[in-house]
Amino acid sequence: MGKNLEEIILEHTKSFRTDRLTMSFGEIMNMYKEGEIQINPDFQRSFRWDKEKQTNLIESILLGIPIPPIFVFENQEGVWELVDGLQRISTVLSFFGILENVTADKNNLTLLAGKIIPELDKVTINIISLKLKLMLKRATLGVEILNRNADSEMKYELFKRLNTTSEGLSEQEMRNAIYSGKFNSFLNKLADNETFVSLMKPSDKQKETMYLSELVLRYFAFKNSIEMKDGVRSHLDNYMNINSDMNNFNEEQEKSEFIKIISFINEKFGTDIFKAKNGHITKNMYDTLTYVLREKFDIYKDNPIDFQKKVDELKEDKAYKEITNKKRETRTQDRILRALEIF
């Protein structure tokens, strides 16, 4: 006889068990400096509160207004990995000038005029009194510590659910936060590749939300398999999770092939090749054309005009358009298979 609902719920509850502590910001700052609480350096790329939000937080702490708890995951070495609370913790670290792995403009915070205390305007850590510094350091917040036995999928699910009511990170930012490791760093390095950036011409917003990292991930995830039972999001999540340590991944070979493909597109066609009729770059055209070109590169490497003709044919193809307009889990797979027929 199978488990009843109560048994199933209680079993899952064990995976999400947390311990609860109350700590001062000073204690958290000391842990950060000692490496006892870690913010994944790639995750910190997502620190994007503007100065108004940062000022509001510092003002709230000084006024004694309660701050929502942060969530951390305790790894096997006992080190805490920040799961939720990036914006709050990074703001305090930035104000004290100790935030690492960020650009200069994101550290050594200069406050704006507060809504309640306008005199905070242009205030920095270097000009406030010792008493105010101690007030900030001694202010407390809750720390929820996730069970160290929770696997990465549980950690990711927790992060996604917490994120729905917080800063609203993109799906790639969440993957970047949870699936830290060699593969994640590999994706981000390729996303910063000069040729790729030149080709895709990302906006400042797209850079912040790790748009290019997602495009790199999509290339490798679809190269590995275009069959997806639970949709693109789960497919990308699973691929990052499985390949986090790059145990079966030839980094130099894969990097070389990716750069070969995007260099060819950049040199011969530019961004326009990924654009729909409305003039916007579409992920489905990017997915399709990078996949097809990789498969058929030897045919078209010396015949870019023929490749462009096939692209034009694809964009006008009724069957391809019908697939794109249908909502189904196999849509990406069906689009690529149709494109392979045309090319």
Disulfide bonds with the S-S distance in Angstrom:
none
